[in-house]
Amino acid sequence: MEIAHQVAEKLLFINAVKLSPDKPFTWASGWKSPIYCDNRRILSFPYIRDYIKSELSNLIDQHFPDVEVIAGVATAGIAHGVLAADLLKLNFVYVRSSQKDHGLGNQIEGFFHPGQRIVVVEDLISTGGSSMRACEALQAAGGVVKGVVAVFDYGFDQAKKSFQQAGIPVYALSHYEALLEVALEKGMIHQEQLSVLQQWRQSPDTWGRG
């Protein structure tokens, strides 16, 4: 079984991913969705946490061997970024969604030298908005963003287009297609539900509004 399917299996096992085609969730964006992903649950399961930490570190080392700094995206990407940075023995910073309105007004917490090579860590990528804002903040502060890595990627066209236009490569441990394959194989969904989940993937912003 390839890594993408192994990771998907573990996320489903700990209910980090919930599939509910018949009773959709509502995301913060207002989108109706038959899937909800909460990778913060990984942190509560030590062996799976270790596995994800190891595989994220391998992913970073494989694609960005010259990285000097790991940057976590607040808030859910912070813990995964810290774990990977610790294993790789690299500097760590994290990026808020916006500048603080008190204290030093920092958006980036931690320290790096301008010109250093940075990899951004996310827990999951949906529209790609939070990841792109983090990349832009790091670049504005003089960092050289080499790429983004995540635990899970929905693979939305909107995110793909944004990263391609910015020239930022993205790699994830698992993705939507692998998740559906594992869920079907494990009997967690049936064929009719699979069709619903695939339809949502084609137009997530308008799905369920009819």
Beta strands, then each sheet from edge to edge (+ up, - down):
strand 1: 17-19
strand 2: 25-26
strand 3: 32-33
strand 4: 35-37
strand 5: 69-73
strand 6: 91-95
strand 7: 108-109
strand 8: 117-125
strand 9: 144-153
strand 10: 170-175
sheet 1: 1+ 4-
sheet 2: 2+ 3-
sheet 3: 7+ 6- 5- 8- 9- 10-
end
